Amino acid sequence: MLNKIINLPIIKNSAKVAQNVVLAGVGAAMVTSRESSKLFDLLVVAGSQAEKKGIQQVSEITGEAKTNLINRSHFIGKLYNDKTVKLQESVKQNVQLVLHRYGIPSSDEISSLSHRIAELQSSIKLPVNS
């Protein structure tokens, strides 16, 4: 009787099914291990590429910022120099105007008068005092 039960197709198939389930589990573990290793390697490569791209983008952004800052500093420097020159000219004109109001001659006027005096002295042949 036991032989008859063991030889029944359902029993024979059950053993084969059980064996197949075990083999499928082992196969799943192997495939999972292999595929997870591949996935890990793929993620490492992708992470490395992302890091390089990030470094490049940061470099580009900082380079653009540096260029922008240099351009602005040149603009501000030129603007400062232009305003300084205008201020100096304005102060010079105001000082000359005040000196003129009080009858104080400018350095150009004194120089011109000195040359005129020298010409007059030489025309009347007087000795020039040094």
Buried (B, 14 or more C-beta within 10 A) or exposed (E): EEEEEEEEEEEEEEEEEEEEEEEEEEEEEEEEEEEEEEEEEEEEEEEEEEEEEEEEEEEEEEEEEEEEEEEEEEEEEEEEEEEEEEEEEEEEEEEBEEBEEEEEEEEEEEEEEEEEEEEEEEEEEEEEEE
